[in-house]
Amino acid sequence: MPAPVDRPVRGAAAARAGSEDRAGHDPSKVRLHVVTGKGGTGKTTVSAALALGLSRQGKRVLLVEVEGRQGISQTFDVPPLGHTETRIVHDRSGGELWAISVDAKQSLGEYLQKFYKVGRAMGLLDKFGAVDFATTIAPGLRDVLLIGKVYEAAGRRGRGGGLAYDAVVLDAPPTGRVVRFLNVNAEVADVARVGPIHSQAESITRMVRSHTTAVHVVTLLEEMPVQETVDALAELRAADLPLGAIVVNQLRDPLLSDRDLAAVRAGRTGSLAERVTADLSSVRVRATATVVGGLLADAAEHADRLALEREQDAILAQEGRLTVRLPLLPEGTEGGGISVLADAVAEQGMI
Amino acid sequence: MPARRTAPATAPGLDLGDLLADQQVRIVVCCGAGGVGKTTTAAALGLWAAEHGRKVVVLTIDPARRLAQSLGLTELDNTPRPVAGAGAEGGSLDAMMLDMKRTFDEVVEQHAAPDKAAQILANPFYQAVSSSFAGTQEYMAMEKLGQLRAEADRTGRWDLVVVDTPPSRSALDFLDAPKRLGSFLDGRFIRLLTAPAKAGGRAGLKVFSVGVQVATSTMSRLLGGQLLQDVQTFVAALDTMFGGFRERADQTYALLKAAETAFVVVATPERDALREASYFAGRLDEEGMPLAGLVVNRVQRVAAPSLSASRALAAAEQLADSDAGTTTSTTATTEGLLRLHATLAETADRQQRQVARFTAGHPGIPLVEVPAAAQDIHDLEGLREVATALTGG
């Protein structure tokens, strides 16, 4: 089992540090929820559940994706999203869920128009390849534009003068890239030392570092995702980014008692097999040796996996963060699964 | 209840052992969405080939720490190193981890005169581009692939290069990055940036149209004068080696289309990962790049397939009812075993439906499934087990 050898062991000290991290941190004050995680852990699903849960509290919520994957439209089974904010859910509580798939090029156009009134220059810049340069090649600029749109939406005022959105949920890049993505200022301020891009980057950094922002990390109870989660939390702390919850996704129901799990794991199944055979026969299941052996073999593998999950859980516990646990959805997010998860994140105090 | 099978009836089975044993195959590229096990697949294929007589180098991009350790990759030094305990029948296994910045530096050093190279390497804009330019990792992975392939020919050290692809936003980025850089370098924008510097600053501007002046002044306002100057210096310095860059991007692209190359698309039996795989298969087809087949990792298996999920669930409920109030620990155990079986069997069925959907959209693409392991893979023994599944037992 991997002890995190190259990193100081965290325990009570980490728990204390955790509460310091959270000083003044109140989930109800968070307006920007940033959701990251290793690829394949379900960060889009968790973002969707979080946004849906918030809308059920009667809030106006914007769910944002920045990598053009169309994960939101697939999760909610709505037509592909574009760079226009679209309402996808209207809750009975009066809450609304809006969604957008941010496009860097269109953000650049909006940005030019807003700050320079030179939206017209876009065509010209595009002709010279400067738009491609800004949106795909220039270091960090693409991220500034993408998160700039999030910043704009989060701070936008509605007609009544109040904020247009009560909360914004960002389905962010995976753990390996999220700190760089959120910490645009570090790179951009270095390269563009003065000028409007510099000040825009600084405002964004102020927003993402404030207590109204929380960065949540989604993980599975498997070695690699947990390792990446621990690494990401350390990186986020070092970058002064406000941590939110650890979300443990796709948890399996143990289904068997600890004693049974230990027995099948150790292969002490002799008498167990006999009793299982008798039980199966009593409900008229053909209890061949293959069937009974198969059930016990699968149980042994299940027990191995649960044991591994517990070890990984213990590693996460050392982080001293709020840990939200979401069940494995047998049918995936199809069939109302998002709704189950939305209730779970609310019940467990994440929002 | 369908019998246990390795692939849906409509997809031909993929035996990667045949592919790896084929001496004509010199490059295997593993690609797919993030988190599907690309690196593990690449390492397992490399190990199997090395143990069947081939001289292999595996290029990994971002391996999990323990997998890296098992391959002897304790530091990111951009150099292939032999993997201890791997190799048989005259075969050998080397592995390396990509250092994109160092790879970029090496390209500069190789293609520019020493004084010019030093100037480029010290430029702040270059330093930002080489470590964070969107697509640098993708481009450098392909650059490194080209280098390894060339070294294989030159020295005979390897006869097979297995390459993992970067965990991109889109799995297709590594195909597009070289072209994107190429078109950037060939484009008008570069000329816009370089022309004033080449023509001797302000005087040069006179030859420009009004459009160009508006474009440069807008850029200057956006980026700040200092950055624009850095960019101009950088681009002017790189100008001499653009030909080389462009040529290499084209060569790499040609290499990916060559008959000696095989792509292996990796996925898990989940909707999103298979959709990425589907895009990829379509894209490779469009580009005329050779797709060997699809690897589906982490497939749920059930050890008692004759018992259906619904039958198991019904029996579990019957047991719970019959013993209500007086439930003995044994019937509770049996009930738990049945419920577990039902869950696993349902998962397995759902996964097979997802895979069948892929196959329906891409008939004829060979496919191999790798059963889910209870533990993560982080040693050669674990890789051998994966390789066994990949090569048809």
Boltz contact constraints between the chains, C-beta under 6 A:
constraints:
  - contact:
      token1: [A, 38]
      token2: [B, 35]
      max_distance: 6.0
  - contact:
      token1: [A, 39]
      token2: [B, 34]
      max_distance: 6.0
  - contact:
      token1: [A, 39]
      token2: [B, 35]
      max_distance: 6.0
  - contact:
      token1: [A, 40]
      token2: [B, 35]
      max_distance: 6.0
  - contact:
      token1: [A, 67]
      token2: [B, 169]
      max_distance: 6.0
  - contact:
      token1: [A, 121]
      token2: [B, 218]
      max_distance: 6.0
  - contact:
      token1: [A, 124]
      token2: [B, 211]
      max_distance: 6.0
  - contact:
      token1: [A, 124]
      token2: [B, 215]
      max_distance: 6.0
  - contact:
      token1: [A, 125]
      token2: [B, 215]
      max_distance: 6.0
  - contact:
      token1: [A, 128]
      token2: [B, 188]
      max_distance: 6.0
  - contact:
      token1: [A, 128]
      token2: [B, 189]
      max_distance: 6.0
  - contact:
      token1: [A, 128]
      token2: [B, 192]
      max_distance: 6.0
  - contact:
      token1: [A, 128]
      token2: [B, 215]
      max_distance: 6.0
  - contact:
      token1: [A, 129]
      token2: [B, 187]
      max_distance: 6.0
  - contact:
      token1: [A, 129]
      token2: [B, 188]
      max_distance: 6.0
  - contact:
      token1: [A, 129]
      token2: [B, 189]
      max_distance: 6.0
  - contact:
      token1: [A, 130]
      token2: [B, 189]
      max_distance: 6.0
  - contact:
      token1: [A, 133]
      token2: [B, 189]
      max_distance: 6.0
  - contact:
      token1: [A, 136]
      token2: [B, 134]
      max_distance: 6.0
  - contact:
      token1: [A, 137]
      token2: [B, 184]
      max_distance: 6.0
  - contact:
      token1: [A, 139]
      token2: [B, 128]
      max_distance: 6.0
  - contact:
      token1: [A, 139]
      token2: [B, 129]
      max_distance: 6.0
  - contact:
      token1: [A, 139]
      token2: [B, 132]
      max_distance: 6.0
  - contact:
      token1: [A, 139]
      token2: [B, 133]
      max_distance: 6.0
  - contact:
      token1: [A, 142]
      token2: [B, 134]
      max_distance: 6.0
  - contact:
      token1: [A, 191]
      token2: [B, 128]
      max_distance: 6.0
  - contact:
      token1: [A, 191]
      token2: [B, 227]
      max_distance: 6.0
  - contact:
      token1: [A, 192]
      token2: [B, 223]
      max_distance: 6.0
  - contact:
      token1: [A, 192]
      token2: [B, 224]
      max_distance: 6.0
  - contact:
      token1: [A, 192]
      token2: [B, 227]
      max_distance: 6.0
  - contact:
      token1: [A, 193]
      token2: [B, 226]
      max_distance: 6.0
  - contact:
      token1: [A, 194]
      token2: [B, 224]
      max_distance: 6.0
  - contact:
      token1: [A, 195]
      token2: [B, 224]
      max_distance: 6.0
  - contact:
      token1: [A, 223]
      token2: [B, 376]
      max_distance: 6.0
  - contact:
      token1: [A, 224]
      token2: [B, 64]
      max_distance: 6.0
  - contact:
      token1: [A, 255]
      token2: [B, 336]
      max_distance: 6.0
  - contact:
      token1: [A, 255]
      token2: [B, 339]
      max_distance: 6.0
  - contact:
      token1: [A, 255]
      token2: [B, 340]
      max_distance: 6.0
  - contact:
      token1: [A, 256]
      token2: [B, 336]
      max_distance: 6.0
  - contact:
      token1: [A, 260]
      token2: [B, 333]
      max_distance: 6.0
  - contact:
      token1: [A, 275]
      token2: [B, 330]
      max_distance: 6.0
  - contact:
      token1: [A, 276]
      token2: [B, 334]
      max_distance: 6.0
  - contact:
      token1: [A, 279]
      token2: [B, 331]
      max_distance: 6.0
  - contact:
      token1: [A, 279]
      token2: [B, 334]
      max_distance: 6.0
  - contact:
      token1: [A, 283]
      token2: [B, 315]
      max_distance: 6.0
  - contact:
      token1: [A, 283]
      token2: [B, 318]
      max_distance: 6.0
  - contact:
      token1: [A, 283]
      token2: [B, 319]
      max_distance: 6.0
  - contact:
      token1: [A, 285]
      token2: [B, 315]
      max_distance: 6.0
  - contact:
      token1: [A, 291]
      token2: [B, 304]
      max_distance: 6.0
  - contact:
      token1: [A, 291]
      token2: [B, 307]
      max_distance: 6.0
  - contact:
      token1: [A, 294]
      token2: [B, 303]
      max_distance: 6.0
  - contact:
      token1: [A, 294]
      token2: [B, 304]
      max_distance: 6.0
  - contact:
      token1: [A, 295]
      token2: [B, 304]
      max_distance: 6.0
  - contact:
      token1: [A, 295]
      token2: [B, 337]
      max_distance: 6.0
  - contact:
      token1: [A, 295]
      token2: [B, 341]
      max_distance: 6.0
  - contact:
      token1: [A, 297]
      token2: [B, 303]
      max_distance: 6.0
  - contact:
      token1: [A, 298]
      token2: [B, 303]
      max_distance: 6.0
  - contact:
      token1: [A, 298]
      token2: [B, 344]
      max_distance: 6.0
  - contact:
      token1: [A, 299]
      token2: [B, 337]
      max_distance: 6.0
  - contact:
      token1: [A, 301]
      token2: [B, 374]
      max_distance: 6.0
  - contact:
      token1: [A, 302]
      token2: [B, 340]
      max_distance: 6.0
  - contact:
      token1: [A, 304]
      token2: [B, 374]
      max_distance: 6.0
  - contact:
      token1: [A, 305]
      token2: [B, 374]
      max_distance: 6.0
  - contact:
      token1: [A, 330]
      token2: [B, 346]
      max_distance: 6.0
